[in-house]
Amino acid sequence: MRADGSQARPDISVVIPCYNEEENAAAICAAAIAELEPRGVSFEIVMIDNDSRDRTVEIIREICARDPRVRLIVNTRNFGQMRSPTHAIYQCRGRAVIGLCADFQDPPEMIPQFIERWRAGADIVLGVRQTEDKVGFIHGRMRALSYWLANKFGDYPVIPNATGFGLYDARVVEATRQLEEPEPFFRGMLVETGFKLETIGYVRPPRAAGESKNDFFALLEFAISSLTGASKRLLRVPMYIGAIAALLTVLMLLGGIVAFFLGRPIAGWFIAAVVQAQFALLFGFLGLLGDNVRIISERTRRTPLVIERERINFTSDE
């Protein structure tokens, strides 16, 4: 702490989102501290609770009372798995931020590698799973489809098997903040900034304790958010379909003209041309509406990510 009472800016901030993690909260916090203390860096641990129904908040409060480097944000309700962690990232003071899950599936022992790559000049360092989680056939196919759609229609490439576990320079965090996304797909926003990005492969361990909060519908929500948040071109697909339908309309009309000069029936050709023209107009207007929705969304990103109930170990000016 400085002489004027303000806190010095730490080198590293570690964000740990929690939801019903009473079995893991203390252990993951201790594991992160154990990796950071020997590295000669100043740090803070920012834990954000998304309205847990167990003793998670109580346990973290006890940690905060013992260690002022650990800070806690408690949400008024569950704001989802994208908004809550992103809000915590934006409250960090570190020169770099590390995102870490509470269930130990993001190995804390990789923290030194992230810091080393960052010091070497990387702005973003992401951990990438080398092995897939054991999932069912349908789940696996849907995951593959979501990656294909994101890479086909996305405005920037998506890194498969990167969950957001990694390190982000403070400049990157500030760049994502300026995007003002109300439903932030943070791992996609990192790529969107265009800063230098490196990846490190790792074998994802099983959850240490408790049950996963990522059920089928949570994962579906992630997939939809990745498409809607990072694939503005997807809104223009109806326009592409409309253009194809317009081309078919012209072909049908040409077919009718040729049939007329050959003395063949022409009614079928012109009926088909009318039907294709209707499709062209319908999808063309849908595409225009979609593009207007995109423009409106670009101009109205003002929704707060979360509403806080309390903060612990934050200063009054924060």
Disulfide bonds with the S-S distance in Angstrom:
none
